Amino acid sequence: MTTDSFLLAAVFSNHCVLQRDKVICIFGYGKNGSLITVSLKNKRNTVLSKNAASVKDGRWEVYLEPQEAQTGCSLLVECSGSENVSKELTDICIGEVWIAGGQSNMEFELQNCAEGPIELVREKHSEVRFYYTNKIAWKDEAFYEAEKNTCWQTWESEGKRAWSAVGYFFAKKLALELGVTVGVIGCNWGGTSASCWMDKKYMSCHPELNTYLQEFEEETKGKSEEQQCKEYEQYEIDFNKWQEKYSEELRKTPGLTWEQAEKILGKNPYPGPKSCKSPMRPSGLYDTMLKRIMPYTIKGVIWYQGESDTHKPKSYFNLFANLIENWRNDWKDPLLPFVFVQLPGNRYKYDQDHKDWCILRECQEKTANQINNAFITRAAELGDFSDIHPKAKKEVAERMTKVALCHVYKLLEEEKADGPSFLSAIPDGNQIKLYFNNAQDGLVYKEDKQVFKNYKELESLINQEVPADFSPFEVAGKDGIYHYAQFELGQGKEKNCVKLKSPLVEEPVSARYAWYNYGPVVIFGKNGLPLATFRTSITD
């Protein structure tokens, strides 16, 4: 978009939350050479900080001095030059600001989560505010008109029903613990790969990431933008018609399965054709969503994504690590914190267990281990049976808050925020000993009969029988063939140890735990958090 008129970026509105204790960036658009002056005032109308900058290349950025947390502030933005206009924003808070990024499990709305109905009738929560980035995947006239209507919302806003449930519960808990207002900027879209949220120029410089761009170009080869747009618009019509018919069938037959619905209605057309208008295209939402709120001053990013990258699970470490680097470069903050969710269990009925989710979780673990200021929130046991969208969101969100309080704010001990994770393996004759981080108080076994029952049902649907000696732990010898293992939790000086052995493996050299897309998660730390799924060798 180019404009000769003064314009404040849409992410700034009444009720916005500005980041405390950091230089505050205010930005927008205008006519080259115009002078933009920004004044931040407190509730007593005293100027806290004032600065100015000229418009260059149609854009301006003004930087204000760091401020302590407070409420009742106002922001006056004045443009002088060929036009003399001003805009004042009121009811501004200075507190903590986090971006809520990812795909559908971050997008999952408060009104639809298990805890939503009770939460939505609670009294005022003035400490949490929310801005949703304009959710349109193609920049046309409708995009800019819709963006004008975006604004920061408070608990009094009817729009709170559509807030990210994870983002909300994270912010609510954080605000309670810190005693400040927390603002969440929603920047997420269901079904998206991490590649949708990265700069095209950045991706093209990395051979492994450039394949996402090359695949898209190949799939749209020979099609003009006009043709791609027409095809996608027709898909949207067809998709909406299908959804309407599906809703009708659900009213007639409650409990109708997806498979039954597609037999009646035909295959659902989602996600539609490859198109320049599709939100699933690489770099698309980076341009239409992320760049629209960049570089709004933030504390960090909460991230729940990966489900749509399980088709290339081994690539996820490079993909996610580079996304983090890309965003940090854009925000000019090399240590911008990322707090992310490790994918919980998931597997649909009649699906084979291809172990792709296991590998992606392993890549997420690697991210936490190798990328500075990237912190993992483990949630292996929080998946729902045959549903990629767990309805309960409060627990995973509050785990993320604990991780942030521990690693970002340094206000919580690690043993209260993190679950146990694999440290080392020591073969010992006919057994192998596993040692774990953050398990100094010992480990706890919790049987999960319901998930085990679900697991057996999933296996039976593909004609696989779960043997009587099933165990979440497996061991392998030098042949690399895994067998279920008997396990014993360590005691005394070895409280952080688990001993494994199997009558079918004389000398175990490697082991793995909960190495399935969905299944029982039974080992926990004394703090109630699950042992991270793992394998000791990645050569198998």
C-alpha positions in Angstrom: 0.0 0.0 0.0 1.2 3.5 -0.8 -0.5 6.6 0.7 0.1 10.3 0.6 -2.0 10.7 3.7 -1.0 10.4 7.3 -1.9 7.0 8.7 -1.1 5.4 12.0 -0.6 1.6 11.7 -3.8 -0.3 12.5 -2.2 -2.1 15.5 -2.3 1.2 17.4 -5.8 2.1 18.7 -7.6 3.0 21.9 -7.0 0.4 24.7 -3.7 -0.7 23.2 -0.9 -2.2 25.4 2.6 -0.9 25.0 5.6 -2.9 26.2 7.1 -1.7 29.5 10.9 -1.3 30.1 11.8 -1.3 26.4 12.2 1.4 23.7 8.7 1.8 22.3 8.3 1.9 18.5 5.3 3.8 17.1 4.9 3.6 13.3 2.7 4.3 10.3 2.5 5.8 6.8 2.5 9.2 5.2 3.7 11.6 2.6 7.5 11.8 2.3 9.0 14.7 4.1 6.1 15.1 6.6 7.2 15.4 10.2 5.6 13.0 12.7 5.6 13.9 16.4 4.5 11.4 19.1 3.8 12.3 22.7 3.1 9.6 25.4 1.3 11.0 28.4 0.3 9.5 31.8 -3.1 9.6 33.4 -2.3 13.1 34.9 -1.6 14.3 31.3 2.1 14.7 32.0 4.3 13.9 29.0 6.4 10.8 29.7 8.2 10.8 26.4 8.1 12.8 23.2 10.0 12.3 19.9 9.7 13.0 16.2 10.8 11.6 12.8 10.2 12.4 9.1 8.4 10.2 6.7 10.7 8.3 4.3 9.7 6.0 1.5 6.1 6.4 2.6 6.7 5.2 6.1 7.7 6.6 9.5 8.9 5.2 12.8 9.1 7.2 16.1 10.9 5.7 19.1 9.9 6.6 22.7 11.8 6.1 25.9 11.2 3.0 28.0 8.4 3.3 30.6 7.3 1.5 33.7 4.0 -0.4 33.9 1.0 1.9 34.3 -2.6 2.4 33.1 -4.7 5.4 31.9 -2.1 6.7 29.4 -2.7 8.5 26.1 -0.8 8.8 22.9 -0.9 11.9 20.7 0.4 11.5 17.1 0.8 14.7 15.1 1.6 15.2 11.4 2.9 18.5 10.1 3.9 19.4 6.5 1.7 19.5 3.5 -1.1 18.4 5.9 -1.6 19.1 9.5 -3.5 16.4 11.2 -3.4 14.6 14.5 -4.7 11.5 16.2 -5.1 10.8 19.9 -5.4 7.4 21.5 -6.8 6.9 25.0 -7.0 4.2 27.7 -3.5 3.0 26.9 -1.8 0.6 29.2 2.0 0.0 29.6 2.6 -3.6 30.5 3.6 -6.9 28.8 3.0 -7.6 25.1 3.2 -11.1 23.5 2.5 -12.3 20.0 0.3 -15.4 19.9 1.6 -17.2 16.7 0.9 -20.5 15.0 -1.9 -22.5 13.5 -5.3 -23.8 14.6 -4.5 -24.8 18.2 -3.4 -21.2 18.9 -6.2 -19.9 16.8 -8.8 -22.0 18.7 -11.3 -19.6 20.1 -12.1 -19.0 23.8 -15.8 -19.6 23.2 -15.1 -23.1 21.8 -12.6 -24.4 24.3 -13.7 -26.6 27.2 -13.2 -23.9 29.8 -14.7 -21.1 27.7 -18.4 -21.2 28.8 -17.5 -20.7 32.4 -14.7 -18.2 31.7 -16.9 -16.0 29.5 -19.4 -15.3 32.3 -16.8 -14.4 34.8 -16.4 -10.8 36.0 -14.2 -8.2 34.4 -10.6 -9.1 33.5 -9.2 -5.6 32.8 -5.7 -7.0 33.0 -5.9 -8.8 29.6 -6.3 -7.1 26.2 -6.2 -8.5 22.7 -5.5 -7.3 19.2 -6.2 -9.7 16.3 -4.2 -9.0 13.1 -6.4 -8.6 10.1 -7.1 -12.1 8.9 -7.1 -11.8 5.1 -4.6 -13.6 3.0 -4.5 -11.3 0.0 -3.9 -7.6 -0.2 -6.7 -6.0 -2.2 -9.1 -3.1 -1.5 -11.1 -5.3 0.9 -8.0 -6.1 2.9 -7.2 -2.4 3.7 -10.8 -1.6 4.4 -11.0 -4.5 6.9 -7.8 -3.6 8.5 -9.2 -0.1 9.4 -11.8 -1.9 11.5 -9.2 -3.9 13.6 -8.6 -2.6 17.1 -7.5 -3.5 20.6 -10.2 -5.2 22.6 -10.8 -5.3 26.4 -12.8 -7.9 28.4 -15.8 -5.7 27.9 -15.6 -6.3 24.1 -18.0 -8.8 22.6 -15.1 -9.9 20.4 -13.5 -11.6 23.4 -15.4 -14.7 22.5 -13.1 -15.1 19.5 -9.8 -14.5 21.3 -7.2 -17.2 21.2 -8.0 -19.5 24.2 -4.3 -20.3 24.7 -3.3 -16.6 24.3 -6.0 -15.5 26.7 -5.2 -18.0 29.5 -1.5 -17.4 29.1 -2.1 -13.6 29.4 -4.5 -14.0 32.3 -2.1 -16.1 34.4 0.9 -13.9 33.5 -1.0 -10.7 34.4 -1.9 -12.2 37.8 1.6 -13.2 38.5 3.3 -9.9 37.3 0.6 -7.5 38.5 0.5 -5.7 35.1 -1.8 -5.5 32.1 -0.8 -8.1 29.4 -1.6 -7.5 25.8 -1.8 -10.3 23.2 -1.4 -9.8 19.5 -3.1 -12.7 17.7 -1.1 -13.6 14.5 -2.2 -17.2 13.6 -4.2 -19.1 11.1 -5.3 -22.7 11.1 -3.7 -25.3 8.8 -0.6 -23.2 8.2 3.0 -24.4 7.8 5.7 -22.4 9.6 6.8 -21.5 6.0 3.7 -19.3 5.7 5.1 -17.1 8.4 8.6 -16.4 6.9 10.0 -13.7 4.7 10.3 -14.9 1.0 13.6 -13.2 0.6 14.9 -14.9 3.8 13.7 -18.3 2.7 15.2 -18.0 -0.8 18.6 -17.7 0.7 18.4 -21.0 2.5 18.5 -24.1 0.1 16.3 -26.3 2.3 13.7 -23.6 2.9 13.7 -22.5 -0.7 12.2 -25.9 -1.6 8.9 -24.6 -0.1 9.0 -21.7 -2.6 10.0 -23.8 -5.5 7.2 -26.3 -4.9 4.6 -23.6 -4.8 6.0 -22.0 -8.0 5.9 -25.4 -9.7 2.3 -26.0 -8.6 1.1 -22.6 -9.9 3.3 -22.6 -13.0 1.6 -21.1 -16.1 -1.3 -19.5 -14.1 -1.6 -15.8 -13.9 -2.5 -14.1 -10.6 -6.0 -13.4 -12.0 -6.5 -17.1 -12.8 -5.2 -18.1 -9.4 -7.5 -15.7 -7.7 -10.6 -16.9 -9.6 -9.8 -20.5 -8.8 -9.4 -19.7 -5.1 -12.6 -17.6 -5.0 -14.5 -20.6 -6.6 -13.0 -22.9 -4.0 -14.2 -20.6 -1.2 -17.8 -20.7 -2.6 -17.6 -24.5 -2.9 -16.1 -24.9 0.6 -18.8 -22.7 2.2 -21.6 -24.7 0.4 -20.0 -27.9 1.7 -19.9 -26.6 5.2 -23.5 -25.5 5.1 -24.6 -29.0 4.0 -22.4 -30.6 6.6 -24.1 -28.5 9.3 -27.4 -29.6 8.0 -26.4 -33.3 8.2 -25.1 -32.8 11.7 -28.4 -31.5 12.8 -30.1 -34.5 11.3 -27.6 -37.0 12.5 -25.8 -35.9 15.7 -22.4 -37.7 16.1 -22.0 -38.0 12.3 -18.3 -38.9 11.7 -16.2 -37.0 9.1 -15.9 -40.2 7.0 -19.7 -40.7 7.0 -20.2 -37.0 6.0 -17.8 -37.3 3.1 -19.6 -40.4 1.8 -22.8 -38.4 1.8 -21.5 -35.0 0.6 -18.4 -35.9 -1.3 -14.9 -35.0 -0.3 -14.4 -31.7 1.5 -12.5 -29.3 -0.9 -10.2 -27.9 1.9 -7.5 -26.6 1.7 -8.3 -25.6 -1.9 -6.0 -25.0 -4.9 -2.4 -23.7 -4.7 -2.9 -20.0 -5.2 -1.5 -16.6 -4.6 -4.7 -15.9 -2.6 -4.3 -19.0 -0.4 -3.3 -18.5 3.3 -1.3 -21.8 2.9 1.2 -20.3 0.4 4.8 -19.9 1.7 5.5 -16.4 3.0 1.9 -15.3 2.4 0.8 -14.6 5.9 4.2 -13.1 6.7 3.3 -10.4 4.2 -0.4 -10.0 5.0 -0.3 -10.4 8.8 3.1 -10.4 10.5 4.5 -7.4 8.5 1.4 -5.4 9.4 2.2 -5.4 13.1 6.0 -5.3 12.7 8.0 -3.9 14.6 5.5 -3.3 17.4 7.5 -3.5 20.6 6.9 -6.9 22.3 8.3 -9.0 25.1 8.2 -12.2 23.2 6.3 -14.8 21.2 4.1 -17.7 22.3 3.9 -20.3 19.5 1.7 -23.4 19.0 2.3 -24.9 15.5 3.8 -27.9 13.7 0.8 -30.0 12.9 0.9 -28.9 9.3 4.6 -29.6 8.9 4.4 -33.3 9.9 4.6 -34.2 6.2 8.3 -33.1 6.4 9.0 -33.8 10.1 12.8 -34.1 9.7 12.9 -30.6 8.2 11.1 -28.9 11.1 14.2 -28.0 13.1 15.7 -26.0 10.3 12.3 -24.5 9.4 11.5 -23.4 13.0 15.0 -22.4 13.9 15.1 -20.2 10.8 11.7 -18.7 11.5 12.9 -17.7 15.0 16.0 -16.1 13.4 13.9 -14.4 10.7 11.6 -12.8 13.3 14.4 -11.8 15.6 16.2 -10.1 12.7 12.9 -8.3 11.8 12.5 -7.1 15.4 16.2 -6.3 15.7 16.2 -8.4 18.9 18.6 -11.3 18.7 17.3 -12.8 22.0 13.6 -12.3 21.4 12.0 -15.1 23.6 10.0 -17.8 22.0 7.9 -20.0 24.3 6.4 -22.9 22.2 4.3 -26.0 22.7 5.6 -29.4 21.9 2.9 -31.2 20.0 0.6 -33.4 22.1 -0.5 -36.8 21.1 -2.6 -37.1 17.9 -3.8 -39.8 15.6 -7.1 -40.2 13.7 -9.1 -43.4 13.4 -7.9 -45.6 10.5 -4.5 -43.8 10.3 -1.3 -45.6 10.4 1.2 -44.5 13.0 4.0 -43.2 10.8 5.9 -41.8 13.8 6.0 -38.4 12.0 4.7 -36.5 15.0 7.4 -38.2 17.2 10.1 -36.9 14.9 8.6 -33.4 14.8 8.5 -33.4 18.6 12.1 -34.4 18.6 12.9 -31.5 16.3 11.1 -29.2 18.8 13.2 -30.6 21.6 16.3 -29.9 19.6 15.1 -26.3 19.1 14.9 -25.8 22.8 18.3 -27.4 23.4 20.2 -25.5 20.6 18.4 -22.2 20.1 19.1 -19.6 22.8 16.0 -18.1 24.4 13.7 -20.7 22.8 11.8 -22.5 25.5 9.7 -25.7 25.2 6.3 -26.4 26.9 5.8 -30.1 27.0 2.2 -31.4 26.6 2.5 -35.0 25.4 -0.5 -36.2 27.4 -2.8 -33.3 26.6 -4.0 -34.6 23.2 -7.6 -35.7 22.5 -8.6 -39.0 21.1 -8.9 -38.8 17.3 -9.0 -35.0 17.3 -6.2 -32.7 16.3 -7.7 -29.9 18.4 -7.7 -30.7 22.1 -10.7 -28.8 23.6 -9.1 -28.1 27.0 -6.7 -25.2 26.5 -6.2 -23.7 30.0 -3.6 -26.3 31.2 -1.3 -26.0 28.2 -1.6 -22.2 28.4 -0.7 -22.1 32.0 2.2 -24.4 31.5 3.5 -21.9 28.9 3.1 -19.2 31.5 5.2 -21.1 34.0 7.9 -21.5 31.3 7.8 -17.8 30.7 7.9 -16.9 34.4 10.9 -19.2 34.8 13.0 -18.6 31.8 12.0 -15.1 30.6 11.1 -13.3 33.8 13.4 -15.4 36.2 10.6 -15.5 38.8 10.0 -19.3 39.0 12.3 -22.2 39.8 13.0 -24.5 36.9 11.9 -27.6 38.8 8.4 -26.0 39.0 8.2 -25.0 35.3 9.8 -27.8 33.3 9.1 -31.5 33.1 11.8 -34.2 33.0 13.7 -34.7 29.8 16.3 -37.2 28.6 19.9 -36.7 29.7 21.9 -39.8 29.0 21.8 -43.6 28.5 24.2 -46.1 29.9 24.1 -49.7 28.7 24.7 -52.1 31.6 24.8 -55.8 30.6 21.2 -57.0 29.9 19.7 -53.6 30.8 20.1 -50.0 29.9 19.9 -47.1 32.4 18.4 -43.8 31.4 19.0 -40.6 33.3 16.9 -37.4 33.1 17.2 -33.7 33.6 14.9 -31.9 36.1 14.1 -35.2 37.9 16.2 -34.6 41.1 13.1 -35.4 43.2 12.3 -38.6 41.4 9.8 -39.8 38.8 6.2 -40.9 39.2 4.3 -43.5 37.3 0.6 -42.7 36.4 -1.4 -45.3 34.6 -3.7 -44.0 31.9 -6.3 -46.7 31.2 -8.4 -44.5 28.9 -5.6 -43.5 26.6 -4.4 -47.1 26.5 -7.9 -48.2 25.6 -8.0 -45.6 22.8 -4.5 -46.7 21.6 -5.6 -50.3 21.4 -8.8 -49.3 19.4 -6.7 -47.3 16.9 -4.4 -50.3 16.4 -7.3 -52.7 16.0 -8.9 -50.5 13.3 -5.8 -51.1 11.1 -5.7 -54.8 12.1 -2.9 -54.5 14.6 -3.1 -56.2 17.9 -1.4 -54.6 21.0 0.5 -57.4 22.8 0.1 -58.2 26.4 3.7 -57.1 27.1 3.1 -53.6 25.7 5.2 -50.9 27.4 5.7 -47.2 26.6 9.4 -47.9 26.9 11.3 -49.9 24.2 14.8 -51.1 23.8 16.9 -52.3 20.9 20.2 -54.1 20.5 22.8 -53.5 17.8 20.3 -54.8 15.2 18.2 -51.7 15.8 15.0 -53.6 16.2 12.9 -52.3 19.1 11.0 -54.5 21.6 8.8 -53.5 24.5 10.8 -53.2 27.7 10.1 -53.8 31.4 10.9 -50.6 33.4 11.9 -49.8 36.9 12.0 -46.3 38.4 15.2 -45.5 40.2 15.4 -44.9 44.0 17.7 -43.2 46.4 20.7 -41.6 44.6 19.3 -42.7 41.3 15.9 -41.1 41.6 16.4 -39.5 38.2 17.0 -42.9 36.6 14.8 -45.5 34.8 16.2 -49.0 34.2 15.0 -51.0 31.1 15.4 -54.5 30.0 13.7 -57.0 27.7 14.0 -60.8 27.5 14.2 -60.3 23.7 17.2 -58.1 23.8 20.3 -59.5 25.4 22.4 -56.3 25.3 20.3 -53.2 24.8 22.2 -50.2 23.3 19.3 -47.8 22.6 15.9 -47.0 24.0 12.9 -44.8 23.3 9.8 -43.7 25.2 6.2 -43.0 24.1 7.5 -43.2 20.5 4.1 -43.1 18.9 1.9 -40.3 17.4 -0.7 -41.0 20.1 -0.6 -43.3 23.1 -0.1 -43.6 26.8 2.1 -41.0 28.6 2.8 -42.4 32.0 6.0 -41.0 33.5 5.9 -37.6 35.2 8.1 -35.5 37.4 7.1 -34.8 41.0 5.8 -31.4 39.8 3.1 -33.2 37.7 4.7 -32.4 34.3 5.2 -35.2 31.8 8.5 -36.8 30.8 9.3 -35.6 27.3 9.0 -38.3 24.6 12.5 -39.2 23.3 14.8 -41.8 21.6 18.4 -42.2 22.6 19.5 -42.8 19.0 18.4 -41.2 15.8 20.2 -43.6 13.5 17.4 -46.2 13.6 
